[in-house]
Amino acid sequence: MVIGSDSDQSVLSPDIVIGSAIKRLYTILYEKIQSLFSNTYYACSDITGLKDKGTSHVLNPRFENSTHLIESRMREAIERENAYLTTPSSSNIQI
């Protein structure tokens, strides 16, 4: 069992790929372009993740019985992401 990345890769190997982690760059770009046109844009370094819908997942329908486990782990990942981003040391990240 594996997890794909960047797009739904379950079609490549339906019996092995449980799901895929998706980067939703179009969501991030849309928000940035929208802020540019509404004169609310400012240059900065952003960290975008699960809670901001900058990333997501696609579950292979063959593994739907595992949905509760995946959803539980996503909630846990969001909590850890929030904890990391609110620690003083993470505010000093240089990109």
Accessible surface in RSA format (square Angstrom, percent):
REM  Atomic radii and reference values for relative SASA: ProtOr
REM  Chains: A
REM  Algorithm: Lee & Richards
REM  Probe-radius: 1.40
REM  Slices: 20
REM RES _ NUM      All-atoms   Total-Side   Main-Chain    Non-polar    All polar
REM                ABS   REL    ABS   REL    ABS   REL    ABS   REL    ABS   REL
RES MET A   1   148.83  77.1  90.41  59.8  58.42 139.1  89.60  76.2  59.23  78.5
RES VAL A   2    78.33  51.5  71.62  64.8   6.71  16.2  78.33  68.1   0.00   0.0
RES ILE A   3   118.79  67.6  90.10  67.1  28.68  69.1  90.10  64.9  28.68  77.8
RES GLY A   4     7.76   9.6   0.00   N/A   7.76   9.6   6.60  18.1   1.16   2.6
RES SER A   5    58.68  49.6  57.63  76.9   1.05   2.4  30.93  65.9  27.74  38.9
RES ASP A   6    78.14  54.7  62.55  62.3  15.60  36.9  26.67  62.8  51.48  51.3
RES SER A   7    59.80  50.5  57.46  76.7   2.34   5.4  39.57  84.3  20.23  28.3
RES ASP A   8    60.85  42.6  45.26  45.1  15.58  36.9  20.79  48.9  40.06  39.9
RES GLN A   9    52.38  29.3  52.07  38.1   0.31   0.7   4.53   9.6  47.85  36.3
RES SER A  10     8.31   7.0   7.79  10.4   0.53   1.2   1.28   2.7   7.03   9.9
RES VAL A  11   117.08  77.0  92.94  84.1  24.14  58.2  96.96  84.2  20.12  54.6
RES LEU A  12   138.09  76.9 105.45  75.4  32.63  82.0 108.67  76.3  29.42  79.2
RES SER A  13    35.19  29.7  32.12  42.9   3.07   7.1  22.55  48.0  12.64  17.7
RES PRO A  14    51.69  37.7  51.69  47.1   0.00   0.0  51.69  42.7   0.00   0.0
RES ASP A  15    97.07  68.0  82.74  82.4  14.32  33.9  31.88  75.0  65.19  65.0
RES ILE A  16    86.38  49.2  85.73  63.9   0.65   1.6  86.38  62.2   0.00   0.0
RES VAL A  17    10.00   6.6  10.00   9.1   0.00   0.0  10.00   8.7   0.00   0.0
RES ILE A  18    36.62  20.8  36.62  27.3   0.00   0.0  36.62  26.4   0.00   0.0
RES GLY A  19     5.75   7.1   0.00   N/A   5.75   7.1   5.75  15.8   0.00   0.0
RES SER A  20     1.89   1.6   0.00   0.0   1.89   4.4   0.57   1.2   1.32   1.9
RES ALA A  21    50.95  46.8  48.92  75.5   2.03   4.6  49.96  70.4   0.98   2.6
RES ILE A  22    26.45  15.1  25.21  18.8   1.24   3.0  25.99  18.7   0.46   1.3
RES LYS A  23   122.62  59.8 110.20  67.6  12.42  29.6  65.66  59.1  56.96  60.7
RES ARG A  24    56.29  23.6  56.29  28.7   0.00   0.0   3.62   4.9  52.67  31.9
RES LEU A  25   107.84  60.1 107.20  76.7   0.64   1.6 107.20  75.3   0.64   1.7
RES TYR A  26   141.56  66.1 132.76  75.5   8.80  22.9 113.93  85.6  27.63  34.1
RES THR A  27    25.74  18.3  21.61  21.9   4.13   9.8  22.99  30.9   2.76   4.2
RES ILE A  28    41.26  23.5  40.96  30.5   0.29   0.7  41.26  29.7   0.00   0.0
RES LEU A  29   106.44  59.3 106.44  76.2   0.00   0.0 106.44  74.8   0.00   0.0
RES TYR A  30   140.92  65.8 137.64  78.3   3.27   8.5 103.91  78.1  37.00  45.6
RES GLU A  31    92.29  53.0  87.77  66.4   4.51  10.7  29.92  57.9  62.37  50.9
RES LYS A  32    69.29  33.8  67.98  41.7   1.31   3.1  44.41  40.0  24.88  26.5
RES ILE A  33    91.07  51.8  90.30  67.3   0.76   1.8  91.04  65.6   0.02   0.1
RES GLN A  34    98.23  54.9  91.13  66.6   7.10  16.9  32.57  69.3  65.65  49.8
RES SER A  35    23.61  20.0  21.09  28.1   2.52   5.8  22.00  46.8   1.61   2.3
RES LEU A  36   101.56  56.6  93.66  67.0   7.90  19.9  93.70  65.8   7.85  21.1
RES PHE A  37   164.21  82.2 135.47  83.9  28.74  74.8 139.28  84.4  24.93  71.4
RES SER A  38    63.68  53.8  39.70  53.0  23.98  55.2  44.91  95.6  18.76  26.3
RES ASN A  39   141.30  97.4 108.47 104.8  32.83  79.0  32.11  77.3 109.19 105.5
RES THR A  40    90.56  64.4  70.06  71.0  20.50  48.9  70.50  94.7  20.05  30.3
RES TYR A  41   102.39  47.8  76.59  43.6  25.80  67.1  44.18  33.2  58.21  71.8
RES TYR A  42   155.59  72.6 147.99  84.2   7.59  19.8 109.65  82.4  45.93  56.6
RES ALA A  43    87.09  80.1  60.42  93.2  26.67  60.7  61.10  86.0  25.98  68.8
RES CYS A  44    66.47  50.3  21.71  24.2  44.76 105.2  33.34  84.5  33.13  35.7
RES SER A  45    71.90  60.8  39.42  52.6  32.48  74.8  23.13  49.3  48.77  68.3
RES ASP A  46    68.91  48.3  42.14  41.9  26.76  63.3  19.82  46.7  49.08  48.9
RES ILE A  47    79.32  45.1  58.74  43.8  20.59  49.6  61.79  44.5  17.54  47.6
RES THR A  48    46.76  33.3  21.63  21.9  25.13  59.9   9.97  13.4  36.79  55.6
RES GLY A  49     6.81   8.4   0.00   N/A   6.81   8.4   5.40  14.8   1.41   3.2
RES LEU A  50    36.96  20.6  27.98  20.0   8.98  22.6  27.98  19.7   8.98  24.2
RES LYS A  51   103.97  50.7  74.81  45.9  29.17  69.4  29.92  26.9  74.05  78.9
RES ASP A  52    57.13  40.0  42.70  42.5  14.43  34.1  21.01  49.4  36.12  36.0
RES LYS A  53   128.79  62.8 127.94  78.5   0.85   2.0  77.74  70.0  51.04  54.4
RES GLY A  54     2.46   3.0   0.00   N/A   2.46   3.0   0.24   0.7   2.22   5.0
RES THR A  55    46.84  33.3  43.73  44.3   3.12   7.4  40.95  55.0   5.90   8.9
RES SER A  56    32.71  27.6  28.60  38.2   4.11   9.5   6.53  13.9  26.18  36.7
RES HIS A  57    55.74  30.5  42.44  29.5  13.30  34.0  33.91  35.0  21.83  25.4
RES VAL A  58    54.68  36.0  50.49  45.7   4.19  10.1  54.23  47.1   0.45   1.2
RES LEU A  59    32.97  18.4  16.56  11.8  16.42  41.3  16.68  11.7  16.29  43.8
RES ASN A  60     4.92   3.4   4.38   4.2   0.54   1.3   0.35   0.8   4.57   4.4
RES PRO A  61    94.03  68.5  81.86  74.6  12.17  44.2  82.89  68.4  11.14  69.2
RES ARG A  62   155.03  65.1 120.50  61.4  34.53  82.2  45.05  61.6 109.98  66.7
RES PHE A  63    28.90  14.5  28.90  17.9   0.00   0.0  28.90  17.5   0.00   0.0
RES GLU A  64   112.21  64.4 101.91  77.1  10.30  24.5  30.30  58.6  81.90  66.9
RES ASN A  65   125.18  86.3  98.45  95.1  26.73  64.4  49.89 120.1  75.28  72.8
RES SER A  66    28.80  24.3  28.32  37.8   0.48   1.1   7.48  15.9  21.32  29.9
RES THR A  67    51.36  36.5  51.33  52.0   0.04   0.1  46.63  62.6   4.73   7.2
RES HIS A  68   122.72  67.1 112.17  78.0  10.55  27.0  89.98  92.7  32.73  38.1
RES LEU A  69   105.32  58.7 104.81  75.0   0.51   1.3 105.23  73.9   0.09   0.2
RES ILE A  70    38.64  22.0  36.32  27.1   2.32   5.6  38.46  27.7   0.18   0.5
RES GLU A  71    63.64  36.5  63.34  47.9   0.30   0.7  22.24  43.0  41.40  33.8
RES SER A  72    49.97  42.2  47.48  63.4   2.50   5.8  14.23  30.3  35.74  50.1
RES ARG A  73   154.20  64.7 150.31  76.6   3.88   9.2  53.01  72.4 101.19  61.3
RES MET A  74    41.65  21.6  40.38  26.7   1.27   3.0  41.43  35.2   0.22   0.3
RES ARG A  75   139.71  58.7 137.93  70.3   1.78   4.2  65.22  89.1  74.49  45.1
RES GLU A  76    55.54  31.9  53.10  40.2   2.44   5.8  25.85  50.0  29.69  24.2
RES ALA A  77    39.75  36.6  32.05  49.5   7.71  17.5  36.55  51.5   3.20   8.5
RES ILE A  78    46.11  26.2  46.11  34.3   0.00   0.0  46.11  33.2   0.00   0.0
RES GLU A  79   118.81  68.2 111.29  84.2   7.51  17.9  43.77  84.7  75.04  61.3
RES ARG A  80   163.12  68.5 157.01  80.0   6.11  14.5  57.11  78.0 106.01  64.3
RES GLU A  81    39.89  22.9  31.95  24.2   7.94  18.9  22.89  44.3  16.99  13.9
RES ASN A  82    52.07  35.9  50.94  49.2   1.13   2.7  21.40  51.5  30.67  29.6
RES ALA A  83    58.41  53.7  49.77  76.8   8.64  19.7  56.97  80.2   1.44   3.8
RES TYR A  84   119.52  55.8 114.53  65.2   4.99  13.0  92.59  69.6  26.93  33.2
RES LEU A  85    49.23  27.4  30.13  21.6  19.10  48.0  30.14  21.2  19.09  51.4
RES THR A  86   110.70  78.7  79.73  80.8  30.97  73.8  71.56  96.1  39.14  59.2
RES THR A  87    55.02  39.1  51.87  52.6   3.15   7.5  52.01  69.9   3.01   4.5
RES PRO A  88   113.75  82.9 104.57  95.3   9.18  33.4 112.68  93.0   1.07   6.6
RES SER A  89    82.92  70.1  69.46  92.7  13.46  31.0  51.20 109.0  31.71  44.4
RES SER A  90     8.03   6.8   0.58   0.8   7.45  17.2   1.91   4.1   6.12   8.6
RES SER A  91    91.05  76.9  53.35  71.2  37.70  86.9  49.90 106.3  41.15  57.7
RES ASN A  92   105.08  72.5  91.99  88.9  13.09  31.5  27.72  66.7  77.36  74.8
RES ILE A  93    64.20  36.5  42.84  31.9  21.35  51.5  49.42  35.6  14.78  40.1
RES GLN A  94   165.93  92.8 136.60  99.8  29.33  69.8  59.99 127.7 105.94  80.3
RES ILE A  95   150.98  85.9  84.03  62.6  66.95 161.4 112.90  81.3  38.07 103.3
END  Absolute sums over single chains surface
CHAIN  1 A     7251.3       6149.2       1102.1       4502.5       2748.9
END  Absolute sums over all chains
TOTAL          7251.3       6149.2       1102.1       4502.5       2748.9
